Amino acid sequence: MHFDEFLKEVAPCLGLQWRPFQRRGVKRKIERRIIELGFSRFDEYLLRVQKDPEEKSHLSKILTVTISRFFRDKEVFDTLETSALPAIIKNREKGDLNVWSIGCASGEEPYSVSLLWKEKFGKDFPEVRLSVLATDIDEKMLRRAEEGRYKKSSLRETPQEILEKSFNKEDGFFILNPSVRKGVEFKRHDILREEPFPGMDIIFCRNLAFTYFSKESQMKVLKKIFSSLKEKGYLVIGRDESLPLTFPTLFIPIFPAQKFYQRFSGALNLAKDI
Ligand SMILES: C[S@@+](CC[C@H](N)C(=O)[O-])C[C@H]1O[C@@H](n2cnc3c(N)ncnc32)[C@H](O)[C@@H]1O
């Protein structure tokens, strides 16, 4: 079995589209994994993946890109600051504000939310506690996230005042202050194969499901996000992504240019059927 045939066969059983990840590097990593497991051919490995959920997760990791950066797509964080967060806290003077970053890579996205909150809202809303959950399928990325050590290139969209206040420079790297690191909880979680976390006000699912996953898996993830969000909670997807159409409507575009959607309460009564 050739590599291309292997990819075509294996992608649907992982819930992925097969085209985007045909790139150099991936083939080498898969060949290395095949040897590690004591196999010598793609078809042997395919059989193993089909039978073993852990190997499915392992291969999914190899096939998705893990690149991210702080304040990626600045307009998203501007909208968060000027529209989404004010709308939520208008009705909530105390208590938790729950944010979930799905596919958080090495922490750039959840830390950006935390930094924005600290800089722009923390002082004015001391009774509101921002709680950020960040999940990824890849343990290695999560350990890196907890370390909080970044290259300058991943910080190029970070506002200067945040960069100066919340990072220390050390050996050419930028180290995030421990107080910010403590504010984000990192957990290993596979959004395709595990149950979602309830009670979220905002969910970020950018540059993962709606880029790499098959249409069927996208629907599955969208329903999980729907059940995880509170009424009128927000879903933010990637700049070049779009949501699959659903019936009934689960999300309505609320700030469409910045890819913010709002959980549609009209679908509440139908939720048990989906
Ligand atoms: C391109 S990064 C996106 C990072 C960030 N959300 C952003 O937009 O900058 C995609 C991340 O999704 C993770 N990932 C891949 N499959 C996943 C799954 N099934 N469940 C959770 N995370 C997954 C990858 O490990 C990777 O870190």
PDBQT file of the ligand as one rigid body, heavy atoms in Angstrom, charges set to zero:
ROOT
HETATM    1  C1  LIG A 301      -3.237  24.815  14.356  1.00  0.00    +0.000 C 
HETATM    2  S1  LIG A 301      -3.374  24.504  16.067  1.00  0.00    +0.000 S 
HETATM    3  C2  LIG A 301      -4.540  25.752  16.549  1.00  0.00    +0.000 C 
HETATM    4  C3  LIG A 301      -4.071  26.552  17.729  1.00  0.00    +0.000 C 
HETATM    5  C4  LIG A 301      -4.972  27.729  18.109  1.00  0.00    +0.000 C 
HETATM    6  N1  LIG A 301      -6.317  27.317  18.329  1.00  0.00    +0.000 N 
HETATM    7  C5  LIG A 301      -4.907  28.798  17.058  1.00  0.00    +0.000 C 
HETATM    8  O1  LIG A 301      -5.862  28.992  16.302  1.00  0.00    +0.000 OA
HETATM    9  O2  LIG A 301      -3.868  29.464  16.958  1.00  0.00    +0.000 OA
HETATM   10  C6  LIG A 301      -4.379  22.998  16.155  1.00  0.00    +0.000 C 
HETATM   11  C7  LIG A 301      -4.230  22.265  17.489  1.00  0.00    +0.000 C 
HETATM   12  O3  LIG A 301      -5.267  21.296  17.599  1.00  0.00    +0.000 OA
HETATM   13  C8  LIG A 301      -4.757  20.138  18.248  1.00  0.00    +0.000 C 
HETATM   14  N2  LIG A 301      -5.626  18.976  17.945  1.00  0.00    +0.000 N 
HETATM   15  C9  LIG A 301      -5.610  18.168  16.867  1.00  0.00    +0.000 A 
HETATM   16  N3  LIG A 301      -6.593  17.247  16.947  1.00  0.00    +0.000 NA
HETATM   17  C10 LIG A 301      -7.251  17.483  18.104  1.00  0.00    +0.000 A 
HETATM   18  C11 LIG A 301      -8.358  16.872  18.753  1.00  0.00    +0.000 A 
HETATM   19  N4  LIG A 301      -8.994  15.838  18.195  1.00  0.00    +0.000 N 
HETATM   20  N5  LIG A 301      -8.767  17.356  19.953  1.00  0.00    +0.000 NA
HETATM   21  C12 LIG A 301      -8.119  18.416  20.522  1.00  0.00    +0.000 A 
HETATM   22  N6  LIG A 301      -7.064  19.044  19.950  1.00  0.00    +0.000 NA
HETATM   23  C13 LIG A 301      -6.629  18.597  18.760  1.00  0.00    +0.000 A 
HETATM   24  C14 LIG A 301      -3.337  20.026  17.701  1.00  0.00    +0.000 C 
HETATM   25  O4  LIG A 301      -2.517  19.259  18.578  1.00  0.00    +0.000 OA
HETATM   26  C15 LIG A 301      -2.918  21.510  17.620  1.00  0.00    +0.000 C 
HETATM   27  O5  LIG A 301      -2.238  21.907  18.787  1.00  0.00    +0.000 OA
ENDROOT
TORSDOF 0
